[in-house]
């Protein structure tokens, strides 16, 4: 059985994952009057680089003996591969978006809007797992999981799903929702970093963004065993606060930075 508290926290996580980006986008649009195009280009960037390109490539890679051997031999290298690929694909996508699609909208507010769109659609995409968790949990508790779902899956997969949902603590599901909120602020900061480089023709900033993105995606999973879920989420929250402060301060950097066409 899945506890009622776990299901409630799944629901709270789902609300955060879907509503937070929408509320943030609406509030920022009303305050700054950023172009709606910038929000949707951010959405497009994540959709193309992650959902259409990177994730399918990783799924194919996971079928290879080479990747299976890598995972079994070195968790660090496997995590590094995932982190680096995310950094390269997403940050290059940002660069191409600002360089060729939003090249006439290289203002601070458009970078923030882009980051909200990019991080927001990622939050919603991952939020689909919360929907799945809720439906599976209700099925397990009602007794329909075995009769309707498990029989359509390999026995090991059905057992794994049941074991994961019953063994995870309620707080784990809540942490998943908070994590998406923190990550949006990181995406905003990385978007501004790439935008600043494009605006000033200093493309080394693309490399900086790839390195930062990779480092965050690499270090946090590796620290999970040492810090626990809430220690890791606290560290992520601190990183998000740093990015939020830098996002606010960076506005003046754009004001005093002439656009080089």
C-alpha positions as CSV (number, residue, x, y, z in Angstrom):
1,X,0.0,0.0,0.0
2,X,1.0,3.6,-0.7
3,X,0.4,5.9,2.2
4,X,-2.1,8.7,1.7
5,X,0.6,11.2,2.7
6,X,2.8,10.0,-0.2
7,X,-0.1,10.4,-2.7
8,X,-0.8,13.9,-1.2
9,X,2.8,14.9,-1.7
10,X,2.8,13.5,-5.2
11,X,-0.1,15.8,-5.9
12,X,1.6,18.8,-4.3
13,X,4.7,18.1,-6.4
14,X,2.5,17.9,-9.5
15,X,1.0,21.3,-8.7
16,X,4.4,22.8,-8.3
17,X,5.8,21.3,-11.5
18,X,2.9,22.5,-13.6
19,X,1.7,25.7,-12.0
20,X,4.9,27.3,-10.8
21,X,6.3,27.9,-14.4
22,X,2.9,29.3,-15.5
23,X,2.6,31.6,-12.6
24,X,6.2,32.7,-12.9
25,X,5.8,33.4,-16.6
26,X,2.6,35.4,-16.1
27,X,4.0,37.5,-13.3
28,X,7.2,38.3,-15.2
29,X,5.3,39.1,-18.4
30,X,3.1,41.6,-16.5
31,X,6.1,43.2,-14.7
32,X,8.6,43.4,-17.6
33,X,6.5,43.1,-20.8
34,X,8.9,40.6,-22.2
35,X,8.1,39.2,-25.7
36,X,5.9,36.1,-25.6
37,X,8.1,34.8,-28.4
38,X,11.0,34.6,-25.9
39,X,9.1,32.3,-23.6
40,X,8.1,30.0,-26.4
41,X,11.6,29.9,-28.0
42,X,12.8,28.7,-24.5
43,X,10.1,26.0,-24.6
44,X,11.2,25.0,-28.2
45,X,14.8,24.9,-27.2
46,X,14.3,22.3,-24.5
47,X,11.8,20.3,-26.6
48,X,14.2,20.0,-29.5
49,X,17.5,19.5,-27.6
50,X,16.2,17.2,-25.0
51,X,13.0,15.4,-26.0
52,X,13.6,15.1,-29.7
53,X,17.4,14.7,-29.8
54,X,19.2,13.9,-26.5
55,X,16.8,11.6,-24.7
56,X,16.2,9.3,-27.8
57,X,20.0,9.2,-28.4
58,X,20.6,8.2,-24.7
59,X,17.9,5.5,-25.0
60,X,19.7,4.0,-28.0
61,X,23.0,4.3,-26.2
62,X,21.6,2.4,-23.1
63,X,21.0,-0.6,-25.4
64,X,24.7,-0.9,-26.3
65,X,27.1,-3.3,-24.5
66,X,29.6,-0.4,-24.2
67,X,27.2,1.7,-22.1
68,X,26.1,-1.2,-20.0
69,X,29.8,-2.0,-19.3
70,X,30.4,1.7,-18.4
71,X,27.5,1.8,-15.9
72,X,28.7,-1.4,-14.3
73,X,32.4,-0.3,-14.1
74,X,32.1,3.3,-13.1
75,X,29.1,5.2,-11.8
76,X,31.1,8.4,-11.9
77,X,31.9,8.1,-15.7
78,X,28.3,7.2,-16.5
79,X,27.0,10.2,-14.5
80,X,29.6,12.4,-16.2
81,X,28.4,11.3,-19.6
82,X,24.8,12.1,-18.7
83,X,25.7,15.5,-17.2
84,X,28.1,16.5,-20.0
85,X,25.6,15.6,-22.7
86,X,22.9,17.6,-21.0
87,X,25.2,20.6,-20.7
88,X,26.3,20.4,-24.3
89,X,22.9,19.9,-25.9
90,X,21.0,22.4,-23.7
91,X,23.5,25.2,-23.7
92,X,24.3,24.9,-27.4
93,X,20.5,25.1,-27.9
94,X,20.4,28.3,-26.0
95,X,23.3,29.7,-28.0
96,X,21.7,28.9,-31.3
97,X,18.3,30.3,-30.1
98,X,19.8,33.6,-29.1
99,X,22.2,33.8,-32.1
100,X,19.7,33.0,-34.9
101,X,16.1,33.2,-33.6
102,X,16.1,35.9,-30.9
103,X,19.0,37.8,-32.4
104,X,16.9,41.0,-32.4
105,X,15.8,40.5,-28.8
106,X,19.0,40.3,-26.8
107,X,17.8,42.2,-23.8
108,X,18.0,41.1,-20.1
109,X,14.2,40.5,-19.9
110,X,14.2,38.3,-23.0
111,X,16.9,36.1,-21.5
112,X,14.9,35.7,-18.3
113,X,11.7,34.9,-20.3
114,X,13.7,32.4,-22.3
115,X,14.9,30.7,-19.1
116,X,11.4,30.6,-17.7
117,X,10.2,28.9,-20.8
118,X,13.1,26.5,-21.0
119,X,13.0,25.5,-17.3
120,X,9.2,25.6,-17.2
121,X,8.7,23.1,-19.9
122,X,11.3,20.8,-18.4
123,X,9.4,21.1,-15.1
124,X,6.2,20.1,-16.8
125,X,7.8,17.3,-18.7
126,X,9.2,15.8,-15.5
127,X,5.9,16.5,-13.9
128,X,4.4,13.8,-16.1
129,X,6.2,11.3,-13.8
130,X,4.1,12.7,-10.9
131,X,0.9,12.0,-12.9
132,X,2.2,8.5,-13.5
133,X,3.1,7.9,-9.9
134,X,-0.3,9.1,-8.7
135,X,-2.2,6.8,-11.1
136,X,0.0,3.8,-10.3
137,X,-0.3,4.4,-6.5
138,X,-4.1,4.6,-6.8
139,X,-4.1,1.4,-8.8
140,X,-1.9,-0.4,-6.2
141,X,-4.1,0.7,-3.3
142,X,-7.3,-0.3,-5.1
143,X,-6.0,-3.7,-6.1
144,X,-6.2,-3.0,-9.8
145,X,-2.5,-2.8,-10.4
146,X,-2.0,-6.6,-10.6
147,X,-5.1,-7.3,-12.7
148,X,-4.9,-4.4,-15.2
149,X,-1.3,-3.2,-15.3
150,X,1.1,-5.8,-14.0
151,X,-0.1,-8.5,-16.4
152,X,0.9,-6.2,-19.3
153,X,4.4,-5.7,-18.1
154,X,7.4,-8.0,-17.6
155,X,7.2,-9.5,-14.0
156,X,10.5,-7.8,-12.9
157,X,9.3,-4.4,-14.2
158,X,6.0,-4.7,-12.3
159,X,7.7,-5.7,-9.1
160,X,10.2,-2.8,-9.5
161,X,7.4,-0.3,-9.9
162,X,5.6,-1.6,-6.9
163,X,8.7,-1.7,-4.7
164,X,9.8,1.8,-5.6
165,X,6.5,3.4,-4.9
166,X,6.1,1.5,-1.6
167,X,9.6,2.0,-0.4
168,X,10.1,5.7,-1.1
169,X,9.2,8.1,1.8
170,X,6.5,10.7,1.3
171,X,9.1,13.5,1.6
172,X,10.9,12.1,-1.5
173,X,7.9,12.9,-3.7
174,X,7.6,16.4,-2.3
175,X,11.3,17.0,-2.9
176,X,10.8,16.2,-6.5
177,X,8.4,19.1,-6.9
178,X,10.7,21.6,-5.0
179,X,13.6,20.5,-7.1
180,X,11.9,21.7,-10.3
181,X,11.2,25.1,-8.8
182,X,14.9,25.5,-7.9
183,X,16.0,24.3,-11.3
184,X,14.0,27.0,-13.1
185,X,16.1,29.7,-11.5
186,X,19.2,27.9,-12.5
187,X,18.0,27.8,-16.1
188,X,17.3,31.5,-16.0
189,X,20.8,32.2,-14.9
190,X,22.4,30.0,-17.5
191,X,20.2,31.6,-20.2
192,X,21.5,35.0,-19.2
193,X,25.1,33.8,-19.2
194,X,24.8,32.5,-22.8
195,X,22.8,35.6,-23.8
196,X,25.5,37.9,-22.4
197,X,28.1,36.0,-24.5
198,X,26.0,36.3,-27.7
199,X,25.2,40.0,-27.1
200,X,28.9,40.8,-26.7
201,X,30.3,38.3,-29.1
202,X,32.2,36.6,-26.3
203,X,31.5,33.0,-27.1
204,X,33.7,31.7,-24.2
205,X,30.5,32.2,-22.1
206,X,29.0,29.3,-24.0
207,X,31.8,27.1,-22.6
208,X,31.3,28.6,-19.1
209,X,27.6,27.7,-19.2
210,X,28.3,24.1,-20.4
211,X,30.9,23.6,-17.6
212,X,28.5,25.0,-14.9
213,X,25.6,23.0,-16.2
214,X,27.7,19.8,-16.3
215,X,29.1,20.4,-12.8
216,X,25.7,20.9,-11.2
217,X,24.3,17.8,-12.9
218,X,27.4,15.8,-12.0
219,X,28.0,16.8,-8.4
220,X,24.4,16.7,-7.0
221,X,23.6,13.0,-7.9
222,X,27.0,11.9,-6.6
223,X,26.4,13.7,-3.3
224,X,23.0,12.1,-2.8
225,X,24.5,9.1,-0.9
226,X,26.4,11.4,1.4
227,X,24.0,14.2,2.0
228,X,20.7,12.4,1.7
229,X,17.8,13.7,-0.3
230,X,17.1,16.8,1.9
231,X,20.8,17.7,2.1
232,X,21.1,17.5,-1.6
233,X,17.9,19.6,-2.1
234,X,19.2,22.2,0.4
235,X,22.4,22.5,-1.7
236,X,20.4,22.8,-4.8
237,X,18.3,25.5,-3.1
238,X,21.5,27.4,-2.2
239,X,22.7,27.2,-5.8
240,X,19.3,28.5,-7.0
241,X,19.5,31.4,-4.6
242,X,22.9,32.3,-5.9
243,X,21.6,32.2,-9.5
244,X,18.6,34.3,-8.5
245,X,20.8,37.0,-6.9
246,X,23.1,37.0,-9.9
247,X,20.1,37.2,-12.2
248,X,19.0,40.4,-10.4
249,X,22.4,41.9,-10.4
250,X,23.1,41.0,-14.1
251,X,20.4,43.5,-15.2
252,X,22.8,46.4,-14.8
253,X,25.5,44.4,-16.7
254,X,23.2,44.4,-19.7
255,X,22.3,48.0,-19.3
256,X,26.0,49.0,-19.4
257,X,26.9,46.4,-22.1
258,X,26.5,47.7,-25.6
259,X,25.0,45.2,-28.1
260,X,27.6,44.2,-30.7
261,X,25.8,43.4,-33.9
